[in-house]
Amino acid sequence: MRSLVLFMTERLLALQEGESGQDLIEYALIAALIALAAVAGMNFVAIQINSGFSIVGNTLMNAI
Protein backbone atom coordinates (compact mmCIF):
# COMPACT_ATOMS: atom_id res chain seq x y z
CA MET A 1 0.00 0.00 0.00
CA ARG A 2 2.81 2.38 0.91
CA SER A 3 4.57 1.74 -2.38
CA LEU A 4 1.36 2.57 -4.23
CA VAL A 5 1.10 5.90 -2.43
CA LEU A 6 4.73 6.70 -3.24
CA PHE A 7 4.22 5.69 -6.86
CA MET A 8 1.14 7.89 -7.21
CA THR A 9 2.94 10.81 -5.54
CA GLU A 10 5.86 10.48 -7.94
CA ARG A 11 3.51 10.31 -10.93
CA LEU A 12 1.62 13.42 -9.80
CA LEU A 13 4.86 15.33 -9.32
CA ALA A 14 6.03 14.25 -12.77
CA LEU A 15 2.76 15.47 -14.29
CA GLN A 16 3.14 18.79 -12.52
CA GLU A 17 6.62 19.33 -13.95
CA GLY A 18 5.84 18.27 -17.51
CA GLU A 19 3.49 19.68 -20.09
CA SER A 20 1.67 16.38 -20.43
CA GLY A 21 -0.21 17.26 -17.25
CA GLN A 22 -1.87 20.13 -19.07
CA ASP A 23 -3.06 17.80 -21.80
CA LEU A 24 -4.43 15.43 -19.17
CA ILE A 25 -6.41 18.22 -17.53
CA GLU A 26 -7.77 19.36 -20.88
CA TYR A 27 -8.89 15.84 -21.74
CA ALA A 28 -10.49 15.48 -18.31
CA LEU A 29 -12.42 18.73 -18.83
CA ILE A 30 -13.60 17.60 -22.26
CA ALA A 31 -14.69 14.24 -20.84
CA ALA A 32 -16.58 16.01 -18.04
CA LEU A 33 -18.33 18.27 -20.56
CA ILE A 34 -19.34 15.29 -22.68
CA ALA A 35 -20.62 13.47 -19.59
CA LEU A 36 -22.65 16.51 -18.54
CA ALA A 37 -24.19 16.78 -22.02
CA ALA A 38 -24.98 13.05 -22.00
CA VAL A 39 -26.72 13.29 -18.62
CA ALA A 40 -28.76 16.28 -19.75
CA GLY A 41 -29.67 14.51 -22.99
CA MET A 42 -30.66 11.32 -21.20
CA ASN A 43 -32.89 13.31 -18.85
CA PHE A 44 -34.75 14.74 -21.85
CA VAL A 45 -35.04 11.31 -23.47
CA ALA A 46 -36.31 9.78 -20.20
CA ILE A 47 -39.03 12.42 -19.93
CA GLN A 48 -40.13 11.76 -23.52
CA ILE A 49 -40.18 7.97 -22.99
CA ASN A 50 -42.19 8.37 -19.79
CA SER A 51 -44.66 10.60 -21.61
CA GLY A 52 -44.99 8.05 -24.42
CA PHE A 53 -45.69 5.20 -22.00
CA SER A 54 -48.27 7.33 -20.19
CA ILE A 55 -50.08 8.02 -23.46
CA VAL A 56 -50.07 4.32 -24.38
CA GLY A 57 -51.27 3.35 -20.88
CA ASN A 58 -54.09 5.89 -20.96
CA THR A 59 -55.14 4.76 -24.43
CA LEU A 60 -55.26 1.14 -23.31
CA MET A 61 -57.24 2.02 -20.17
CA ASN A 62 -59.77 3.96 -22.24
CA ALA A 63 -60.09 1.09 -24.73
CA ILE A 64 -61.14 -1.31 -21.98
Secondary structure, 3 states (H helix, E strand, C coil): CHHHHHHHHHHHHHHHHCCHHHHHHHHHHHHHHHHHHHHHHHHHHHHHHHHHHHHHHHHHHHHC
